[in-house]
Amino acid sequence: MVENLPAFNFRSEYSMQDKNNKYERNEEINRATDEQHAPSVRSQTDSTLVESVNMKQEIRTTNLETSREDTEQQNCPNPLPPAVNWHFWPWCNYGCKFCFATFEDLPSSKKMSKEEALTIPKMLADAGVKKLTFVGGEPTLCPYLGELLEEAKRVGLTTCIVSNGTGLTESFLDEWGHHVDWVGLSIDASNDELHMKIGRGAKRDLIRSKSQHLKVSIEVWNRCVARGIKMKLNTVVCKQNKDDDMMALVNTLRPDRWKVFQVLPVKGQNDANIEDMTITDEEYQSWVERHRRQNHLGIKIICEENDVMRGSYAMMDALGRFYSNTSGGHSYGPSVFEVGVGEAWAQNDFIKERFVAREGEYDWSNTRRLPMAVEAVLEGCQ
């Protein structure tokens, strides 16, 4: 049950001298506070005296809490990066053939309760996380996504949703959009014929050999921009779209960030189709350079080839387990509900250098928004 969640269990590397220094500074603040209030306390009424004592107690409590939080973060030998991707909802309504997060290995009999899920944002914030990205599957299929976003904002996190767009409706954004800082929208091609070939479309459409993904995505893009949400474009480069030219579309959308991924084989996730979709490093770089040469508007392009993607993300699954893809498949650790965030993360083989190399930390709150015109793109989707 949520009420019995274990306390964080951070491994201690913090010296006793550092602890003593920290508490000595706290005591100095407390003594200064006592001296500041002592003369007036003696002359106050009983009710005012109680208020003064409460004030001093609150200051002591705040100092101790700050000291404990600082100690916890310093004690963790492999501290969490400031950004975590939470794959909290493994189910999806799309059929992307290269998907590296199908979670077919997730025990179908186990599921985190809504009440447990709502405790995750604060647990991560207390561990030093600054940005929480809600990922799937398709996160908008979760009936309580809005409440998770609200809780994440309440505890001070920057929020992001990575979505295929189908659930980012007017009604959802009207109710919850003010809790969304970023949306990462996946568009892999300049036309829906290519999207159909790679499975980027609703399963009901793919059965009829069609996709409406680009048209839907542009409508969702406009919807989000109209509400001041910052936009990230995600593109996966594979064999089917390696000769496509997306620059006209991207120049019209003008995303805050454009992340370009080399299609990634992940054992146990996309084995069935990946052999027919992989490309060489040279083919990937050729695609990247061709689009960079046309990037006359200075759109921020972040390139992630396979070596950079593996081990560079702090990822949590739908059971509250940190996992890694460094070894080629998903390697899961214990749940944060069992051992706490610190101990759960300490068992992850995250590679900080790769996180830095792919610019995993950036200015989340002050990214420049660019104006956009969408009519021409919409016409091209008819």
Summary of the structure (lengths in Angstrom):
residues: 382
radius of gyration: 24.2
end to end distance: 51.3
largest distance: 83.9
contacts: 1186
relative contact order: 0.13
helix: 44%
strand: 14%
